[in-house]
Amino acid sequence: MAVYYFWGEDDFQMHQAIAQLRDRAVDEAWASFNYEKIASDESEGPIIALNQAMTPPFGTGKRFVWLAETPLGQRCSEALRLEFERTLPKLPDTSILLLSSRQKPDGRSKFTKLLQKHGEIREFGTIPPWKSDQIARQIEQTAQSLGLSLTSEAVELLVDAVGNQTRQLMLELEKLSLFWGDRSTPIDATAVSQLVTVSTQNNLQLAAALREGNTDRALGLLADLLNRNEAPLRIVSTLVGQFRTWLWVKIMTEGGERNPQTIAKAAEIGNPKRVYFLQKEVAQLSLSNLRRVLEHLLALESGLKSGQDSTAILQTKVVEIALICQNRRQSQSPSR
């Protein structure tokens, strides 16, 4: 394969894959001649990349040309597309052409279809932080790739500590590997708790505090997240995902569905065993209030994207959402 298109928001995994691809192709002794990274702000960048890719490498190894952060997956002129269409089938086996972008390529565009025909498109997406099952699997797989074994309790602690941050995960696993040495037993929860800063202030706990109607705790968690420079839109994204899951579980349960597998499939829950606990979590919330919470979250997302003060609007919506859930809890208390 001579042509690749890497895309996604997980910069760490993407750059690891790029480094591996480059190291396999380029002879380090000739890297200054055969490796070129072309920035997206170069007006003639795509043409330069094609010309470089068509040039035979110097010395041994292959030529590696990387067109970074390219917008071609979203917009490409007809003249440039035709140039790629003419050139890609003729790329020599001694060259690798890589295009990368954080944005997903438009599957309807002729340019994307051209890449699919002549190359490989690979996604490096970030796992949504509320999908703890997927994050746990990623942690286990990453550990295995490093020759490490973790107990289930250690994995759970790492899920809380690093979430979907793959760069931090690698740093923590390397630290644990050095500490554990050549012991044959799996790394346990005690080692993780000693070496890894396990944060209890995360987005999912903020969602739980809101669900419980605990205004003070929710505001405290929000302050901690903002002090740690957590992106406001990422906070909202997690809250939307978690409350949407709770809403689906509530809809299916009140609709009379009893099969955990069916509920899990509808709510996009990886492990059906979680359904029982999710049902317990939403037992005191009504469908109407869950819908109201999502309306507030969507309004919050819109406000953030329109440039409103992030701290002020986040604090306001956190209080409003907590009151919605709190009022529901109070209304279910038995009258005296």
Sequence and secondary structure as in RCSB ss.txt:
>XXXX:A:sequence
MAVYYFWGEDDFQMHQAIAQLRDRAVDEAWASFNYEKIASDESEGPIIALNQAMTPPFGTGKRFVWLAETPLGQR
CSEALRLEFERTLPKLPDTSILLLSSRQKPDGRSKFTKLLQKHGEIREFGTIPPWKSDQIARQIEQTAQSLGLSL
TSEAVELLVDAVGNQTRQLMLELEKLSLFWGDRSTPIDATAVSQLVTVSTQNNLQLAAALREGNTDRALGLLADL
LNRNEAPLRIVSTLVGQFRTWLWVKIMTEGGERNPQTIAKAAEIGNPKRVYFLQKEVAQLSLSNLRRVLEHLLAL
ESGLKSGQDSTAILQTKVVEIALICQNRRQSQSPSR
>XXXX:A:secstr
  EEEEE S HHHHHHHHHHHHHHHB GGGHHHHEEEE TT TTHHHHHHHHHHS  SSSB EEEEETT  TTT 
  HHHHHHHHHHGGG  TTEEEEEEESS   TTSHHHHHHHHHSEEEE     TT HHHHHHHHHHHHHHTT  B
 HHHHHHHHHHHTT HHHHHHHHHHHHHHHTT SS B HHHHHHHS   S  HHHHHHHHHTT HHHHHHHHHHH
HHTT  HHHHHHHHHHHHHHHHHHHHHHHTT   HHHHHHHHT S TTHHHHHHHHTTT  HHHHHHHHHHHHHH
HHHHHTT  HHHHHHHHHHHHHHHHHHHHHHTS   
